[in-house]
Amino acid sequence: MKKLIGLLASLIVIGVFNLYAPPADPGGGPVGDDPPVGVPIDGGAVALLIGGAAYGVKKIRDKKKTIIK
């Protein structure tokens, strides 16, 4: 029940933030010959992915140890 309440509360908060977001620029894209620059994915994102995978493997191993005992 706590998970359901937490999920609903987070969805409401996200919805409220989206409601008060500024409107999009109606003028279109940037003017000029240069294409828009994307967001660079550097070593920080890779480190987070590796850390998340390691944490997931640890949780799975811990769960298997408690089942065996």
Jmol script that loads the backbone (N, CA, C; Angstrom):
load data "model"
ATOM      1  N   MET A   1       0.815  -1.183   0.000  1.00  0.00           N
ATOM      2  CA  MET A   1       0.000   0.000   0.000  1.00  0.00           C
ATOM      3  C   MET A   1       0.869   1.261   0.000  1.00  0.00           C
ATOM      4  N   LYS A   2       2.001   1.185   0.743  1.00  0.00           N
ATOM      5  CA  LYS A   2       2.900   2.344   0.788  1.00  0.00           C
ATOM      6  C   LYS A   2       3.501   2.629  -0.584  1.00  0.00           C
ATOM      7  N   LYS A   3       3.806   1.552  -1.334  1.00  0.00           N
ATOM      8  CA  LYS A   3       4.361   1.736  -2.671  1.00  0.00           C
ATOM      9  C   LYS A   3       3.345   2.404  -3.591  1.00  0.00           C
ATOM     10  N   LEU A   4       2.098   2.016  -3.470  1.00  0.00           N
ATOM     11  CA  LEU A   4       1.042   2.591  -4.304  1.00  0.00           C
ATOM     12  C   LEU A   4       0.866   4.076  -3.994  1.00  0.00           C
ATOM     13  N   ILE A   5       0.861   4.411  -2.719  1.00  0.00           N
ATOM     14  CA  ILE A   5       0.708   5.813  -2.328  1.00  0.00           C
ATOM     15  C   ILE A   5       1.911   6.622  -2.805  1.00  0.00           C
ATOM     16  N   GLY A   6       3.112   6.072  -2.669  1.00  0.00           N
ATOM     17  CA  GLY A   6       4.311   6.752  -3.142  1.00  0.00           C
ATOM     18  C   GLY A   6       4.299   6.957  -4.647  1.00  0.00           C
ATOM     19  N   LEU A   7       3.843   5.945  -5.381  1.00  0.00           N
ATOM     20  CA  LEU A   7       3.759   6.057  -6.832  1.00  0.00           C
ATOM     21  C   LEU A   7       2.757   7.123  -7.245  1.00  0.00           C
ATOM     22  N   LEU A   8       1.596   7.121  -6.629  1.00  0.00           N
ATOM     23  CA  LEU A   8       0.583   8.125  -6.964  1.00  0.00           C
ATOM     24  C   LEU A   8       1.047   9.531  -6.604  1.00  0.00           C
ATOM     25  N   ALA A   9       1.696   9.679  -5.466  1.00  0.00           N
ATOM     26  CA  ALA A   9       2.186  10.999  -5.067  1.00  0.00           C
ATOM     27  C   ALA A   9       3.246  11.502  -6.041  1.00  0.00           C
ATOM     28  N   SER A  10       4.142  10.624  -6.471  1.00  0.00           N
ATOM     29  CA  SER A  10       5.178  11.051  -7.416  1.00  0.00           C
ATOM     30  C   SER A  10       4.574  11.399  -8.777  1.00  0.00           C
ATOM     31  N   LEU A  11       3.560  10.672  -9.217  1.00  0.00           N
ATOM     32  CA  LEU A  11       2.911  11.002 -10.478  1.00  0.00           C
ATOM     33  C   LEU A  11       2.199  12.348 -10.401  1.00  0.00           C
ATOM     34  N   ILE A  12       1.599  12.645  -9.272  1.00  0.00           N
ATOM     35  CA  ILE A  12       0.934  13.938  -9.106  1.00  0.00           C
ATOM     36  C   ILE A  12       1.956  15.067  -9.123  1.00  0.00           C
ATOM     37  N   VAL A  13       3.081  14.872  -8.436  1.00  0.00           N
ATOM     38  CA  VAL A  13       4.121  15.907  -8.406  1.00  0.00           C
ATOM     39  C   VAL A  13       4.669  16.154  -9.806  1.00  0.00           C
ATOM     40  N   ILE A  14       4.928  15.088 -10.546  1.00  0.00           N
ATOM     41  CA  ILE A  14       5.437  15.237 -11.912  1.00  0.00           C
ATOM     42  C   ILE A  14       4.405  15.941 -12.783  1.00  0.00           C
ATOM     43  N   GLY A  15       3.147  15.603 -12.620  1.00  0.00           N
ATOM     44  CA  GLY A  15       2.093  16.245 -13.396  1.00  0.00           C
ATOM     45  C   GLY A  15       1.990  17.726 -13.099  1.00  0.00           C
ATOM     46  N   VAL A  16       2.141  18.104 -11.839  1.00  0.00           N
ATOM     47  CA  VAL A  16       2.071  19.522 -11.474  1.00  0.00           C
ATOM     48  C   VAL A  16       3.244  20.286 -12.073  1.00  0.00           C
ATOM     49  N   PHE A  17       4.442  19.696 -12.046  1.00  0.00           N
ATOM     50  CA  PHE A  17       5.595  20.367 -12.631  1.00  0.00           C
ATOM     51  C   PHE A  17       5.428  20.521 -14.140  1.00  0.00           C
ATOM     52  N   ASN A  18       4.854  19.523 -14.799  1.00  0.00           N
ATOM     53  CA  ASN A  18       4.627  19.632 -16.241  1.00  0.00           C
ATOM     54  C   ASN A  18       3.563  20.678 -16.552  1.00  0.00           C
ATOM     55  N   LEU A  19       2.632  20.857 -15.677  1.00  0.00           N
ATOM     56  CA  LEU A  19       1.567  21.819 -15.884  1.00  0.00           C
ATOM     57  C   LEU A  19       2.116  23.243 -15.871  1.00  0.00           C
ATOM     58  N   TYR A  20       3.083  23.512 -15.021  1.00  0.00           N
ATOM     59  CA  TYR A  20       3.640  24.855 -14.896  1.00  0.00           C
ATOM     60  C   TYR A  20       4.908  25.055 -15.728  1.00  0.00           C
ATOM     61  N   ALA A  21       5.214  24.137 -16.622  1.00  0.00           N
ATOM     62  CA  ALA A  21       6.389  24.272 -17.475  1.00  0.00           C
ATOM     63  C   ALA A  21       6.158  25.392 -18.488  1.00  0.00           C
ATOM     64  N   PRO A  22       7.207  26.114 -18.854  1.00  0.00           N
ATOM     65  CA  PRO A  22       7.030  27.177 -19.850  1.00  0.00           C
ATOM     66  C   PRO A  22       6.685  26.580 -21.210  1.00  0.00           C
ATOM     67  N   PRO A  23       5.917  27.301 -22.022  1.00  0.00           N
ATOM     68  CA  PRO A  23       5.548  26.763 -23.332  1.00  0.00           C
ATOM     69  C   PRO A  23       6.758  26.683 -24.266  1.00  0.00           C
ATOM     70  N   ALA A  24       6.642  25.846 -25.257  1.00  0.00           N
ATOM     71  CA  ALA A  24       7.727  25.670 -26.217  1.00  0.00           C
ATOM     72  C   ALA A  24       7.848  26.901 -27.103  1.00  0.00           C
ATOM     73  N   ASP A  25       9.035  27.096 -27.683  1.00  0.00           N
ATOM     74  CA  ASP A  25       9.285  28.226 -28.571  1.00  0.00           C
ATOM     75  C   ASP A  25       8.557  27.998 -29.895  1.00  0.00           C
ATOM     76  N   PRO A  26       7.640  28.873 -30.281  1.00  0.00           N
ATOM     77  CA  PRO A  26       6.892  28.656 -31.526  1.00  0.00           C
ATOM     78  C   PRO A  26       7.692  28.998 -32.771  1.00  0.00           C
ATOM     79  N   GLY A  27       8.874  29.576 -32.612  1.00  0.00           N
ATOM     80  CA  GLY A  27       9.653  30.022 -33.751  1.00  0.00           C
ATOM     81  C   GLY A  27      10.369  28.916 -34.496  1.00  0.00           C
ATOM     82  N   GLY A  28      10.362  27.721 -33.982  1.00  0.00           N
ATOM     83  CA  GLY A  28      11.053  26.630 -34.652  1.00  0.00           C
ATOM     84  C   GLY A  28      12.459  26.456 -34.137  1.00  0.00           C
ATOM     85  N   GLY A  29      13.333  26.006 -35.013  1.00  0.00           N
ATOM     86  CA  GLY A  29      14.708  25.710 -34.628  1.00  0.00           C
ATOM     87  C   GLY A  29      15.607  26.923 -34.693  1.00  0.00           C
ATOM     88  N   PRO A  30      16.874  26.708 -34.452  1.00  0.00           N
ATOM     89  CA  PRO A  30      17.824  27.818 -34.491  1.00  0.00           C
ATOM     90  C   PRO A  30      18.039  28.314 -35.923  1.00  0.00           C
ATOM     91  N   VAL A  31      18.371  29.568 -36.045  1.00  0.00           N
ATOM     92  CA  VAL A  31      18.611  30.171 -37.349  1.00  0.00           C
ATOM     93  C   VAL A  31      20.096  30.065 -37.665  1.00  0.00           C
ATOM     94  N   GLY A  32      20.427  29.625 -38.852  1.00  0.00           N
ATOM     95  CA  GLY A  32      21.825  29.518 -39.255  1.00  0.00           C
ATOM     96  C   GLY A  32      22.115  28.171 -39.878  1.00  0.00           C
ATOM     97  N   ASP A  33      23.380  27.971 -40.225  1.00  0.00           N
ATOM     98  CA  ASP A  33      23.793  26.751 -40.905  1.00  0.00           C
ATOM     99  C   ASP A  33      24.234  25.653 -39.947  1.00  0.00           C
ATOM    100  N   ASP A  34      24.555  26.018 -38.709  1.00  0.00           N
ATOM    101  CA  ASP A  34      25.062  25.035 -37.754  1.00  0.00           C
ATOM    102  C   ASP A  34      23.925  24.164 -37.229  1.00  0.00           C
ATOM    103  N   PRO A  35      24.117  22.832 -37.239  1.00  0.00           N
ATOM    104  CA  PRO A  35      23.089  21.958 -36.654  1.00  0.00           C
ATOM    105  C   PRO A  35      23.116  22.087 -35.127  1.00  0.00           C
ATOM    106  N   PRO A  36      22.004  21.808 -34.471  1.00  0.00           N
ATOM    107  CA  PRO A  36      22.002  21.890 -33.009  1.00  0.00           C
ATOM    108  C   PRO A  36      22.951  20.851 -32.401  1.00  0.00           C
ATOM    109  N   VAL A  37      23.598  21.234 -31.340  1.00  0.00           N
ATOM    110  CA  VAL A  37      24.574  20.370 -30.681  1.00  0.00           C
ATOM    111  C   VAL A  37      23.845  19.505 -29.659  1.00  0.00           C
ATOM    112  N   GLY A  38      24.115  18.214 -29.691  1.00  0.00           N
ATOM    113  CA  GLY A  38      23.500  17.295 -28.749  1.00  0.00           C
ATOM    114  C   GLY A  38      24.218  17.298 -27.412  1.00  0.00           C
ATOM    115  N   VAL A  39      23.641  16.638 -26.451  1.00  0.00           N
ATOM    116  CA  VAL A  39      24.235  16.539 -25.126  1.00  0.00           C
ATOM    117  C   VAL A  39      25.319  15.464 -25.165  1.00  0.00           C
ATOM    118  N   PRO A  40      26.541  15.781 -24.742  1.00  0.00           N
ATOM    119  CA  PRO A  40      27.600  14.780 -24.771  1.00  0.00           C
ATOM    120  C   PRO A  40      27.422  13.757 -23.643  1.00  0.00           C
ATOM    121  N   ILE A  41      27.631  12.521 -23.984  1.00  0.00           N
ATOM    122  CA  ILE A  41      27.598  11.461 -22.968  1.00  0.00           C
ATOM    123  C   ILE A  41      29.047  11.140 -22.655  1.00  0.00           C
ATOM    124  N   ASP A  42      29.462  11.506 -21.459  1.00  0.00           N
ATOM    125  CA  ASP A  42      30.865  11.333 -21.104  1.00  0.00           C
ATOM    126  C   ASP A  42      31.029  10.195 -20.100  1.00  0.00           C
ATOM    127  N   GLY A  43      32.159  10.183 -19.435  1.00  0.00           N
ATOM    128  CA  GLY A  43      32.484   9.108 -18.500  1.00  0.00           C
ATOM    129  C   GLY A  43      31.563   9.042 -17.298  1.00  0.00           C
ATOM    130  N   GLY A  44      30.899  10.143 -16.961  1.00  0.00           N
ATOM    131  CA  GLY A  44      30.009  10.125 -15.803  1.00  0.00           C
ATOM    132  C   GLY A  44      28.829   9.191 -15.992  1.00  0.00           C
ATOM    133  N   ALA A  45      28.242   9.202 -17.177  1.00  0.00           N
ATOM    134  CA  ALA A  45      27.108   8.318 -17.452  1.00  0.00           C
ATOM    135  C   ALA A  45      27.544   6.858 -17.452  1.00  0.00           C
ATOM    136  N   VAL A  46      28.711   6.602 -18.004  1.00  0.00           N
ATOM    137  CA  VAL A  46      29.231   5.231 -18.029  1.00  0.00           C
ATOM    138  C   VAL A  46      29.498   4.747 -16.606  1.00  0.00           C
ATOM    139  N   ALA A  47      30.057   5.615 -15.764  1.00  0.00           N
ATOM    140  CA  ALA A  47      30.328   5.238 -14.375  1.00  0.00           C
ATOM    141  C   ALA A  47      29.035   4.934 -13.636  1.00  0.00           C
ATOM    142  N   LEU A  48      27.996   5.708 -13.883  1.00  0.00           N
ATOM    143  CA  LEU A  48      26.708   5.441 -13.240  1.00  0.00           C
ATOM    144  C   LEU A  48      26.118   4.116 -13.703  1.00  0.00           C
ATOM    145  N   LEU A  49      26.223   3.822 -14.981  1.00  0.00           N
ATOM    146  CA  LEU A  49      25.713   2.540 -15.488  1.00  0.00           C
ATOM    147  C   LEU A  49      26.465   1.358 -14.886  1.00  0.00           C
ATOM    148  N   ILE A  50      27.789   1.463 -14.804  1.00  0.00           N
ATOM    149  CA  ILE A  50      28.586   0.383 -14.224  1.00  0.00           C
ATOM    150  C   ILE A  50      28.269   0.222 -12.741  1.00  0.00           C
ATOM    151  N   GLY A  51      28.142   1.339 -12.029  1.00  0.00           N
ATOM    152  CA  GLY A  51      27.799   1.267 -10.607  1.00  0.00           C
ATOM    153  C   GLY A  51      26.434   0.657 -10.375  1.00  0.00           C
ATOM    154  N   GLY A  52      25.461   1.009 -11.207  1.00  0.00           N
ATOM    155  CA  GLY A  52      24.123   0.436 -11.086  1.00  0.00           C
ATOM    156  C   GLY A  52      24.109  -1.056 -11.364  1.00  0.00           C
ATOM    157  N   ALA A  53      24.866  -1.477 -12.372  1.00  0.00           N
ATOM    158  CA  ALA A  53      24.941  -2.904 -12.685  1.00  0.00           C
ATOM    159  C   ALA A  53      25.608  -3.671 -11.546  1.00  0.00           C
ATOM    160  N   ALA A  54      26.677  -3.120 -10.980  1.00  0.00           N
ATOM    161  CA  ALA A  54      27.363  -3.784  -9.868  1.00  0.00           C
ATOM    162  C   ALA A  54      26.449  -3.884  -8.648  1.00  0.00           C
ATOM    163  N   TYR A  55      25.696  -2.828  -8.382  1.00  0.00           N
ATOM    164  CA  TYR A  55      24.770  -2.844  -7.250  1.00  0.00           C
ATOM    165  C   TYR A  55      23.677  -3.898  -7.474  1.00  0.00           C
ATOM    166  N   GLY A  56      23.175  -4.004  -8.697  1.00  0.00           N
ATOM    167  CA  GLY A  56      22.162  -5.005  -9.004  1.00  0.00           C
ATOM    168  C   GLY A  56      22.678  -6.417  -8.822  1.00  0.00           C
ATOM    169  N   VAL A  57      23.913  -6.674  -9.271  1.00  0.00           N
ATOM    170  CA  VAL A  57      24.508  -8.000  -9.103  1.00  0.00           C
ATOM    171  C   VAL A  57      24.682  -8.314  -7.623  1.00  0.00           C
ATOM    172  N   LYS A  58      25.104  -7.333  -6.836  1.00  0.00           N
ATOM    173  CA  LYS A  58      25.275  -7.536  -5.395  1.00  0.00           C
ATOM    174  C   LYS A  58      23.953  -7.875  -4.729  1.00  0.00           C
ATOM    175  N   LYS A  59      22.885  -7.163  -5.091  1.00  0.00           N
ATOM    176  CA  LYS A  59      21.577  -7.429  -4.492  1.00  0.00           C
ATOM    177  C   LYS A  59      21.075  -8.825  -4.857  1.00  0.00           C
ATOM    178  N   ILE A  60      21.319  -9.250  -6.096  1.00  0.00           N
ATOM    179  CA  ILE A  60      20.898 -10.591  -6.513  1.00  0.00           C
ATOM    180  C   ILE A  60      21.658 -11.648  -5.737  1.00  0.00           C
ATOM    181  N   ARG A  61      22.972 -11.459  -5.571  1.00  0.00           N
ATOM    182  CA  ARG A  61      23.775 -12.434  -4.819  1.00  0.00           C
ATOM    183  C   ARG A  61      23.356 -12.480  -3.355  1.00  0.00           C
ATOM    184  N   ASP A  62      23.086 -11.335  -2.753  1.00  0.00           N
ATOM    185  CA  ASP A  62      22.639 -11.304  -1.358  1.00  0.00           C
ATOM    186  C   ASP A  62      21.303 -12.018  -1.199  1.00  0.00           C
ATOM    187  N   LYS A  63      20.421 -11.849  -2.158  1.00  0.00           N
ATOM    188  CA  LYS A  63      19.115 -12.501  -2.093  1.00  0.00           C
ATOM    189  C   LYS A  63      19.253 -14.010  -2.203  1.00  0.00           C
ATOM    190  N   LYS A  64      20.165 -14.489  -3.057  1.00  0.00           N
ATOM    191  CA  LYS A  64      20.395 -15.923  -3.194  1.00  0.00           C
ATOM    192  C   LYS A  64      20.980 -16.510  -1.915  1.00  0.00           C
ATOM    193  N   LYS A  65      21.843 -15.765  -1.232  1.00  0.00           N
ATOM    194  CA  LYS A  65      22.437 -16.246   0.019  1.00  0.00           C
ATOM    195  C   LYS A  65      21.383 -16.396   1.100  1.00  0.00           C
ATOM    196  N   THR A  66      20.429 -15.470   1.175  1.00  0.00           N
ATOM    197  CA  THR A  66      19.391 -15.560   2.211  1.00  0.00           C
ATOM    198  C   THR A  66      18.422 -16.686   1.908  1.00  0.00           C
ATOM    199  N   ILE A  67      18.208 -17.014   0.635  1.00  0.00           N
ATOM    200  CA  ILE A  67      17.306 -18.112   0.282  1.00  0.00           C
ATOM    201  C   ILE A  67      17.925 -19.449   0.644  1.00  0.00           C
ATOM    202  N   ILE A  68      19.239 -19.589   0.445  1.00  0.00           N
ATOM    203  CA  ILE A  68      19.936 -20.853   0.713  1.00  0.00           C
ATOM    204  C   ILE A  68      19.973 -21.129   2.211  1.00  0.00           C
ATOM    205  N   LYS A  69      20.146 -20.105   3.039  1.00  0.00           N
ATOM    206  CA  LYS A  69      20.258 -20.310   4.495  1.00  0.00           C
ATOM    207  C   LYS A  69      18.965 -20.695   5.039  1.00  0.00           C
TER     208      LYS A  69
END
end "model"
wireframe off; spacefill off
backbone 0.3
color backbone group
